[in-house]
Amino acid sequence: MDASISVEEFFAAKGESLALELLTPDLPLTRRIVDPDVSSPGLALAGFTDRVPAGRMQVFGETEMSYLSSIPGEAAADRLRGLFCHHIPAVFVSKGQDVPVPFLEIARECGIPVFRSRLSTKLLYRGLKPYLEGALATTSTLHGTLADVYGVGLLFVGESGVGKSECVLDLIERGHRLVADDLVIATRRGNDVLMGRGHELQRHHMEIRGLGIVDIRTLFGIRAIRQQKRIEVVVQLERWDDSRAYDRTGLDRERTEILGVTLPKLTIPLNPGKNITVISEVVAMNHLLLYAGIDSAAEFDRSLRGAMRPVLEYLEEDYE
């Protein structure tokens, strides 16, 4: 789902760290922020407002404020009105600069809160962007268990009771880390990054059937948990089905899509005696090899085909 926050929520979360001072305390802070990008007015102050993105907060640095002060007052007012009519949630003025009274009056006319920060324009952008990208990222809830195995985020999915939690519990015993069990909140960052975390009420608890709820942090210590982790591989656990043909070479790789991000997916059939924990570790290590450019299955396939070529050439030339 697409997220939004109010200007009031933003001010409560980042007002102190960004050294923000509200210059329009008489205005309500109810406007919704839906765009994680932040812009500077640029050509809009010269009168070209056709390309101003609606719903995006604006930052006025020294360049913008100096330009406004260099043009006649009526012209500056017209330029600001032309900019502020584009449903701007809030305006920021950096470096603690003085804000002229007409600037604040026009902002009040348009219902736009104005904040001033002591930070430089560069530092203000650096503080705004990461927070907004996180707060406004597209999110979804997934049924599964997320673990950090050798630095690789493995998302275990499958029908209820198939053994996802038990598998990750064994991985934790072997030194790997739990991110979230049962409910995983997935957040898309940028074009191809999918971050996973647990609900704040979960606090790294796991449900083990027959045992109940266990607190992983208390049992195994802080080393056994992570607050969030990038989801890199989806591991589908399912009960063995004799009628289904499972991949045996690793050449026909399956993919899945979550929030528009394409991820590799492995289907692991379960039958008595299978060591799914070791297989999970190999899944993570094999992913690291692929990331390093080493494709074991493809290299084996090339070697095998190379060894078979002389035989094939001989058979092609045998005309008897």
C-alpha positions as a Markdown table, in Angstrom:
| # | Residue | x | y | z |
|---|---|---|---|---|
| 1 | Met | 0.0 | 0.0 | 0.0 |
| 2 | Asp | 1.1 | 3.6 | -0.6 |
| 3 | Ala | 1.9 | 5.4 | 2.6 |
| 4 | Ser | 1.4 | 9.0 | 3.6 |
| 5 | Ile | 2.2 | 11.0 | 6.7 |
| 6 | Ser | 1.0 | 14.4 | 8.0 |
| 7 | Val | 3.2 | 17.4 | 8.3 |
| 8 | Glu | 2.5 | 17.2 | 12.0 |
| 9 | Glu | 3.8 | 13.6 | 12.2 |
| 10 | Phe | 6.9 | 14.6 | 10.2 |
| 11 | Phe | 7.6 | 17.6 | 12.5 |
| 12 | Ala | 7.2 | 15.4 | 15.6 |
| 13 | Ala | 9.7 | 12.9 | 14.2 |
| 14 | Lys | 12.3 | 15.1 | 12.7 |
| 15 | Gly | 11.8 | 18.6 | 14.1 |
| 16 | Glu | 14.6 | 18.2 | 16.7 |
| 17 | Ser | 17.2 | 16.4 | 14.5 |
| 18 | Leu | 16.7 | 18.8 | 11.6 |
| 19 | Ala | 16.7 | 21.9 | 13.9 |
| 20 | Leu | 13.3 | 23.0 | 12.6 |
| 21 | Glu | 11.5 | 26.1 | 13.7 |
| 22 | Leu | 7.9 | 26.5 | 12.8 |
| 23 | Leu | 7.4 | 30.1 | 11.4 |
| 24 | Thr | 3.6 | 29.7 | 10.9 |
| 25 | Pro | 2.3 | 28.4 | 14.2 |
| 26 | Asp | -1.2 | 29.6 | 13.3 |
| 27 | Leu | -1.5 | 27.1 | 10.5 |
| 28 | Pro | -2.7 | 23.5 | 11.0 |
| 29 | Leu | -0.2 | 20.8 | 10.2 |
| 30 | Thr | -2.7 | 18.5 | 8.6 |
| 31 | Arg | -1.4 | 18.4 | 5.0 |
| 32 | Arg | -0.4 | 15.0 | 3.9 |
| 33 | Ile | 3.1 | 14.2 | 2.6 |
| 34 | Val | 2.9 | 11.5 | -0.2 |
| 35 | Asp | 6.1 | 12.2 | -2.2 |
| 36 | Pro | 9.4 | 11.2 | -0.7 |
| 37 | Asp | 11.3 | 13.6 | -3.0 |
| 38 | Val | 12.2 | 17.1 | -2.0 |
| 39 | Ser | 12.9 | 19.9 | -4.5 |
| 40 | Ser | 14.2 | 23.4 | -4.7 |
| 41 | Pro | 12.0 | 25.9 | -6.7 |
| 42 | Gly | 14.5 | 26.5 | -9.4 |
| 43 | Leu | 12.9 | 27.9 | -12.6 |
| 44 | Ala | 9.5 | 28.2 | -10.8 |
| 45 | Leu | 10.8 | 31.5 | -9.2 |
| 46 | Ala | 11.5 | 32.8 | -12.7 |
| 47 | Gly | 7.9 | 32.2 | -13.6 |
| 48 | Phe | 8.1 | 28.8 | -15.3 |
| 49 | Thr | 5.8 | 26.6 | -13.2 |
| 50 | Asp | 4.6 | 24.1 | -15.8 |
| 51 | Arg | 7.0 | 21.4 | -14.4 |
| 52 | Val | 6.5 | 22.0 | -10.7 |
| 53 | Pro | 5.7 | 18.5 | -9.2 |
| 54 | Ala | 2.5 | 18.7 | -7.2 |
| 55 | Gly | 2.6 | 17.4 | -3.6 |
| 56 | Arg | 6.4 | 17.8 | -3.2 |
| 57 | Met | 7.9 | 19.8 | -0.4 |
| 58 | Gln | 10.2 | 22.7 | -1.3 |
| 59 | Val | 13.5 | 23.9 | 0.1 |
| 60 | Phe | 14.6 | 27.5 | -0.2 |
| 61 | Gly | 18.4 | 27.9 | 0.1 |
| 62 | Glu | 20.5 | 31.0 | -0.1 |
| 63 | Thr | 20.3 | 31.1 | -3.9 |
| 64 | Glu | 16.5 | 31.1 | -3.9 |
| 65 | Met | 16.1 | 33.7 | -1.1 |
| 66 | Ser | 18.8 | 36.0 | -2.6 |
| 67 | Tyr | 17.0 | 35.8 | -6.0 |
| 68 | Leu | 13.6 | 36.7 | -4.4 |
| 69 | Ser | 15.2 | 39.7 | -2.6 |
| 70 | Ser | 16.7 | 40.9 | -5.9 |
| 71 | Ile | 13.4 | 41.3 | -7.8 |
| 72 | Pro | 10.6 | 43.8 | -7.1 |
| 73 | Gly | 8.3 | 42.9 | -4.3 |
| 74 | Glu | 5.2 | 42.5 | -6.4 |
| 75 | Ala | 7.0 | 40.3 | -8.9 |
| 76 | Ala | 8.4 | 38.1 | -6.0 |
| 77 | Ala | 4.9 | 37.8 | -4.6 |
| 78 | Asp | 3.5 | 36.7 | -8.0 |
| 79 | Arg | 6.3 | 34.1 | -8.4 |
| 80 | Leu | 5.6 | 32.7 | -4.9 |
| 81 | Arg | 1.9 | 32.5 | -5.5 |
| 82 | Gly | 2.5 | 30.7 | -8.8 |
| 83 | Leu | 4.7 | 28.1 | -6.9 |
| 84 | Phe | 2.6 | 27.7 | -3.8 |
| 85 | Cys | -0.6 | 26.8 | -5.7 |
| 86 | His | 0.8 | 23.4 | -6.6 |
| 87 | His | -0.4 | 21.7 | -3.3 |
| 88 | Ile | 3.0 | 21.9 | -1.5 |
| 89 | Pro | 2.8 | 20.2 | 1.9 |
| 90 | Ala | 5.4 | 22.4 | 3.5 |
| 91 | Val | 8.3 | 24.8 | 2.8 |
| 92 | Phe | 11.8 | 24.8 | 4.4 |
| 93 | Val | 14.2 | 27.7 | 4.6 |
| 94 | Ser | 17.8 | 26.6 | 5.3 |
| 95 | Lys | 20.8 | 28.1 | 7.1 |
| 96 | Gly | 18.6 | 30.1 | 9.5 |
| 97 | Gln | 18.0 | 32.8 | 7.0 |
| 98 | Asp | 15.6 | 35.7 | 7.6 |
| 99 | Val | 12.2 | 35.1 | 6.0 |
| 100 | Pro | 10.4 | 38.2 | 4.8 |
| 101 | Val | 6.9 | 38.9 | 6.1 |
| 102 | Pro | 5.4 | 38.9 | 2.6 |
| 103 | Phe | 6.8 | 35.4 | 2.1 |
| 104 | Leu | 5.0 | 34.2 | 5.3 |
| 105 | Glu | 1.8 | 36.0 | 4.4 |
| 106 | Ile | 1.6 | 34.3 | 1.0 |
| 107 | Ala | 2.3 | 30.9 | 2.6 |
| 108 | Arg | -0.5 | 31.5 | 5.0 |
| 109 | Glu | -2.9 | 32.5 | 2.1 |
| 110 | Cys | -2.1 | 29.1 | 0.6 |
| 111 | Gly | -2.2 | 27.2 | 3.9 |
| 112 | Ile | 1.4 | 26.1 | 3.6 |
| 113 | Pro | 3.5 | 25.7 | 6.8 |
| 114 | Val | 6.9 | 27.3 | 6.7 |
| 115 | Phe | 9.9 | 25.8 | 8.6 |
| 116 | Arg | 13.3 | 27.3 | 9.2 |
| 117 | Ser | 16.4 | 25.2 | 9.9 |
| 118 | Arg | 19.8 | 26.1 | 11.1 |
| 119 | Leu | 21.3 | 23.4 | 8.9 |
| 120 | Ser | 22.9 | 24.1 | 5.5 |
| 121 | Thr | 20.8 | 23.2 | 2.4 |
| 122 | Lys | 23.0 | 20.1 | 1.8 |
| 123 | Leu | 22.6 | 18.8 | 5.3 |
| 124 | Leu | 18.9 | 19.5 | 5.3 |
| 125 | Tyr | 18.4 | 17.4 | 2.2 |
| 126 | Arg | 20.5 | 14.6 | 3.7 |
| 127 | Gly | 18.2 | 14.6 | 6.7 |
| 128 | Leu | 15.0 | 14.8 | 4.8 |
| 129 | Lys | 15.5 | 12.2 | 2.1 |
| 130 | Pro | 16.2 | 9.0 | 4.0 |
| 131 | Tyr | 13.4 | 9.6 | 6.5 |
| 132 | Leu | 10.8 | 10.4 | 3.8 |
| 133 | Glu | 11.9 | 7.4 | 1.7 |
| 134 | Gly | 11.5 | 5.1 | 4.7 |
| 135 | Ala | 8.2 | 6.6 | 6.0 |
| 136 | Leu | 6.6 | 6.8 | 2.5 |
| 137 | Ala | 7.9 | 3.6 | 1.0 |
| 138 | Thr | 5.4 | 1.1 | -0.5 |
| 139 | Thr | 4.8 | -1.7 | 2.1 |
| 140 | Ser | 3.1 | -5.1 | 2.2 |
| 141 | Thr | 2.7 | -7.7 | 4.9 |
| 142 | Leu | 3.9 | -11.2 | 4.1 |
| 143 | His | 3.3 | -14.6 | 5.8 |
| 144 | Gly | 6.7 | -16.1 | 6.3 |
| 145 | Thr | 9.8 | -16.1 | 8.3 |
| 146 | Leu | 12.8 | -13.9 | 7.5 |
| 147 | Ala | 16.4 | -14.8 | 8.6 |
| 148 | Asp | 19.9 | -13.5 | 8.0 |
| 149 | Val | 22.0 | -16.4 | 6.9 |
| 150 | Tyr | 25.6 | -15.6 | 6.1 |
| 151 | Gly | 24.5 | -12.0 | 5.4 |
| 152 | Val | 21.8 | -13.1 | 2.9 |
| 153 | Gly | 18.2 | -12.4 | 3.7 |
| 154 | Leu | 16.2 | -15.6 | 3.2 |
| 155 | Leu | 12.5 | -15.4 | 3.3 |
| 156 | Phe | 10.9 | -18.7 | 4.1 |
| 157 | Val | 7.4 | -19.1 | 2.9 |
| 158 | Gly | 5.0 | -22.0 | 2.7 |
| 159 | Glu | 1.7 | -23.3 | 4.0 |
| 160 | Ser | 1.0 | -23.0 | 7.7 |
| 161 | Gly | 2.7 | -25.8 | 9.7 |
| 162 | Val | 5.2 | -26.8 | 7.1 |
| 163 | Gly | 8.1 | -26.0 | 9.3 |
| 164 | Lys | 9.3 | -22.5 | 8.5 |
| 165 | Ser | 9.8 | -21.4 | 12.1 |
| 166 | Glu | 11.4 | -24.7 | 13.1 |
| 167 | Cys | 13.9 | -24.4 | 10.3 |
| 168 | Val | 14.9 | -20.8 | 11.2 |
| 169 | Leu | 15.1 | -21.8 | 14.9 |
| 170 | Asp | 17.7 | -24.4 | 13.9 |
| 171 | Leu | 19.5 | -21.8 | 11.9 |
| 172 | Ile | 19.6 | -19.5 | 14.9 |
| 173 | Glu | 21.1 | -22.3 | 17.0 |
| 174 | Arg | 23.8 | -22.5 | 14.3 |
| 175 | Gly | 24.7 | -18.8 | 14.7 |
| 176 | His | 22.4 | -17.1 | 12.2 |
| 177 | Arg | 19.9 | -14.4 | 13.0 |
| 178 | Leu | 16.2 | -13.9 | 13.1 |
| 179 | Val | 14.5 | -10.9 | 11.6 |
| 180 | Ala | 10.8 | -11.7 | 11.8 |
| 181 | Asp | 8.6 | -14.7 | 12.3 |
| 182 | Asp | 5.1 | -15.3 | 10.9 |
| 183 | Leu | 4.5 | -11.7 | 9.9 |
| 184 | Val | 7.1 | -9.9 | 7.8 |
| 185 | Ile | 6.6 | -6.3 | 6.8 |
| 186 | Ala | 8.2 | -5.8 | 3.4 |
| 187 | Thr | 9.1 | -2.3 | 2.3 |
| 188 | Arg | 10.3 | -1.4 | -1.2 |
| 189 | Arg | 13.3 | 1.0 | -1.3 |
| 190 | Gly | 14.3 | 2.4 | -4.7 |
| 191 | Asn | 13.9 | 0.2 | -7.8 |
| 192 | Asp | 15.1 | -3.2 | -6.6 |
| 193 | Val | 15.6 | -3.2 | -2.9 |
| 194 | Leu | 13.1 | -5.0 | -0.7 |
| 195 | Met | 13.6 | -4.6 | 3.1 |
| 196 | Gly | 11.9 | -6.8 | 5.6 |
| 197 | Arg | 11.2 | -6.3 | 9.3 |
| 198 | Gly | 8.9 | -7.6 | 12.0 |
| 199 | His | 6.0 | -5.8 | 13.6 |
| 200 | Glu | 7.0 | -3.8 | 16.6 |
| 201 | Leu | 4.8 | -5.9 | 18.9 |
| 202 | Gln | 6.5 | -9.1 | 17.8 |
| 203 | Arg | 9.9 | -8.2 | 19.2 |
| 204 | His | 11.5 | -11.3 | 17.8 |
| 205 | His | 9.2 | -13.8 | 19.3 |
| 206 | Met | 8.6 | -17.1 | 17.5 |
| 207 | Glu | 5.7 | -19.6 | 17.6 |
| 208 | Ile | 6.9 | -23.2 | 17.8 |
| 209 | Arg | 4.1 | -25.7 | 17.5 |
| 210 | Gly | 3.9 | -27.9 | 20.5 |
| 211 | Leu | 6.1 | -25.5 | 22.5 |
| 212 | Gly | 4.4 | -22.2 | 22.2 |
| 213 | Ile | 5.8 | -18.6 | 22.0 |
| 214 | Val | 9.5 | -18.2 | 22.7 |
| 215 | Asp | 11.6 | -15.1 | 23.0 |
| 216 | Ile | 14.6 | -15.5 | 20.7 |
| 217 | Arg | 16.5 | -12.5 | 22.1 |
| 218 | Thr | 16.1 | -13.7 | 25.7 |
| 219 | Leu | 17.1 | -17.3 | 24.8 |
| 220 | Phe | 20.0 | -16.7 | 22.5 |
| 221 | Gly | 21.0 | -13.1 | 23.1 |
| 222 | Ile | 21.3 | -10.0 | 21.0 |
| 223 | Arg | 23.6 | -11.7 | 18.5 |
| 224 | Ala | 20.6 | -13.9 | 17.4 |
| 225 | Ile | 18.4 | -11.1 | 16.0 |
| 226 | Arg | 18.3 | -8.3 | 13.5 |
| 227 | Gln | 15.9 | -5.3 | 13.3 |
| 228 | Gln | 15.6 | -5.4 | 9.5 |
| 229 | Lys | 17.3 | -7.1 | 6.6 |
| 230 | Arg | 17.1 | -6.9 | 2.8 |
| 231 | Ile | 15.1 | -9.8 | 1.3 |
| 232 | Glu | 17.3 | -11.4 | -1.3 |
| 233 | Val | 16.0 | -15.0 | -1.8 |
| 234 | Val | 12.6 | -16.5 | -1.3 |
| 235 | Val | 12.7 | -20.2 | -0.1 |
| 236 | Gln | 9.4 | -22.0 | -0.7 |
| 237 | Leu | 9.0 | -25.0 | 1.7 |
| 238 | Glu | 6.5 | -27.6 | 0.7 |
| 239 | Arg | 5.7 | -31.2 | 1.4 |
| 240 | Trp | 7.1 | -33.7 | -1.1 |
| 241 | Asp | 4.7 | -34.4 | -4.0 |
| 242 | Asp | 5.5 | -37.5 | -6.0 |
| 243 | Ser | 3.6 | -36.2 | -8.9 |
| 244 | Arg | 5.7 | -33.0 | -9.3 |
| 245 | Ala | 9.0 | -32.7 | -11.0 |
| 246 | Tyr | 11.5 | -30.7 | -9.0 |
| 247 | Asp | 14.5 | -28.8 | -10.4 |
| 248 | Arg | 17.6 | -31.0 | -10.1 |
| 249 | Thr | 20.2 | -28.9 | -11.9 |
| 250 | Gly | 19.7 | -25.3 | -10.9 |
| 251 | Leu | 19.7 | -24.2 | -14.5 |
| 252 | Asp | 16.0 | -23.4 | -14.7 |
| 253 | Arg | 15.8 | -20.7 | -12.1 |
| 254 | Glu | 12.4 | -19.6 | -10.7 |
| 255 | Arg | 11.6 | -16.0 | -10.0 |
| 256 | Thr | 8.9 | -14.3 | -8.0 |
| 257 | Glu | 7.8 | -10.7 | -7.6 |
| 258 | Ile | 7.0 | -8.8 | -4.4 |
| 259 | Leu | 6.0 | -5.2 | -4.6 |
| 260 | Gly | 7.4 | -5.0 | -8.1 |
| 261 | Val | 10.8 | -6.3 | -7.1 |
| 262 | Thr | 11.9 | -9.5 | -8.8 |
| 263 | Leu | 13.6 | -12.0 | -6.5 |
| 264 | Pro | 15.1 | -15.5 | -7.0 |
| 265 | Lys | 12.8 | -18.3 | -5.6 |
| 266 | Leu | 13.8 | -21.8 | -4.7 |
| 267 | Thr | 11.2 | -24.5 | -4.0 |
| 268 | Ile | 12.5 | -27.1 | -1.4 |
| 269 | Pro | 10.4 | -30.3 | -1.1 |
| 270 | Leu | 10.4 | -31.7 | 2.4 |
| 271 | Asn | 10.5 | -35.4 | 3.2 |
| 272 | Pro | 11.6 | -37.3 | 6.4 |
| 273 | Gly | 15.3 | -37.1 | 7.1 |
| 274 | Lys | 16.1 | -34.1 | 4.9 |
| 275 | Asn | 18.4 | -31.6 | 6.6 |
| 276 | Ile | 16.7 | -28.4 | 5.6 |
| 277 | Thr | 18.9 | -26.3 | 7.8 |
| 278 | Val | 22.1 | -27.2 | 5.9 |
| 279 | Ile | 20.3 | -26.8 | 2.6 |
| 280 | Ser | 19.3 | -23.3 | 3.7 |
| 281 | Glu | 22.9 | -22.4 | 4.5 |
| 282 | Val | 23.9 | -23.7 | 1.0 |
| 283 | Val | 21.2 | -21.6 | -0.6 |
| 284 | Ala | 22.7 | -18.5 | 1.1 |
| 285 | Met | 26.3 | -19.4 | 0.1 |
| 286 | Asn | 25.3 | -20.2 | -3.4 |
| 287 | His | 23.6 | -16.8 | -3.7 |
| 288 | Leu | 26.8 | -15.2 | -2.5 |
| 289 | Leu | 28.7 | -17.1 | -5.3 |
| 290 | Leu | 26.2 | -15.9 | -7.9 |
| 291 | Tyr | 26.6 | -12.4 | -6.7 |
| 292 | Ala | 30.3 | -12.8 | -7.1 |
| 293 | Gly | 29.8 | -14.0 | -10.7 |
| 294 | Ile | 30.3 | -17.7 | -10.1 |
| 295 | Asp | 27.4 | -19.9 | -11.4 |
| 296 | Ser | 28.2 | -23.5 | -10.4 |
| 297 | Ala | 25.4 | -25.0 | -12.3 |
| 298 | Ala | 26.2 | -23.1 | -15.5 |
| 299 | Glu | 29.9 | -23.9 | -15.3 |
| 300 | Phe | 29.2 | -27.6 | -14.8 |
| 301 | Asp | 26.8 | -27.6 | -17.7 |
| 302 | Arg | 29.5 | -25.9 | -19.9 |
| 303 | Ser | 32.1 | -28.5 | -18.8 |
| 304 | Leu | 29.8 | -31.4 | -19.5 |
| 305 | Arg | 29.0 | -30.1 | -22.9 |
| 306 | Gly | 32.7 | -29.5 | -23.7 |
| 307 | Ala | 33.5 | -33.1 | -22.7 |
| 308 | Met | 30.7 | -34.5 | -24.9 |
| 309 | Arg | 31.7 | -32.5 | -28.0 |
| 310 | Pro | 34.4 | -34.9 | -29.3 |
| 311 | Val | 32.0 | -37.8 | -29.0 |
| 312 | Leu | 29.3 | -35.9 | -30.9 |
| 313 | Glu | 31.8 | -34.9 | -33.6 |
| 314 | Tyr | 33.0 | -38.5 | -34.0 |
| 315 | Leu | 29.4 | -39.7 | -34.3 |
| 316 | Glu | 28.7 | -37.0 | -36.9 |
| 317 | Glu | 31.6 | -38.2 | -39.0 |
| 318 | Asp | 30.9 | -42.0 | -38.7 |
| 319 | Tyr | 29.3 | -42.8 | -42.0 |
| 320 | Glu | 29.4 | -46.6 | -41.8 |
